[in-house]
Amino acid sequence: MQIRLAATVVAATGTLVALTAVPAQAAEYTSALKIRGVQYDAPGSDSNNCATGNTDEEYLTIKNYSSTRTVNLKGYSVEDAAGNYFEFTANHYLQPGDYVKLRGGNGSDSDAKNVVYRDNCNFMWNNDKDTIYVYKPSGSRADVHSYTKSGSDPDRNGYIKFHS
């Protein structure tokens, strides 16, 4: 009813009004960085052995959704519901529309390959459900997302795309 009333008022006054839909997460947090997806169940049998394990197959994808602003990840942190914690301690720049995969295990961080390693061979995300928080250097929340295995797409082997 309110939409018809607004359309009638606009038509009657001859005024042009642009209506835009704003995603709920955009109104909730003021951050360009958002969780894009998570590979929470690494392929194969879980093993956190640094030499032979598969923790590097577990990752979180964070994307810069700004169309104009480059974001330096230094000082941002990621935490799950159990208190597992990672902080980006080095400069890592995300250009507008760019993303980074935060991987478990050890490796060489690379801006060119869009990857940062946690340098920790323990799994961070639960295979069945978890809540992931991304915090700005100021400590305010940039994004949060919860997942459950029952809500995943089985064809993606645990990878969920949260934001388009």
Buried (B, 14 or more C-beta within 10 A) or exposed (E): EEEEEEEEEEEEEEEEEEEEEEEEBEEEBEBBBBBBBBBBBBEEEBBBEBEEBBBBBBBBBBBBBBEEEEBEBEBBBBBBBEEBBBBBEEEBEBEEEBBBBBBBBBBEBEBEEBBBBBEBBEBBBBEEBBBBBBBBBEEEBBBBBEBEBEEBEEEEEBBBEBBE
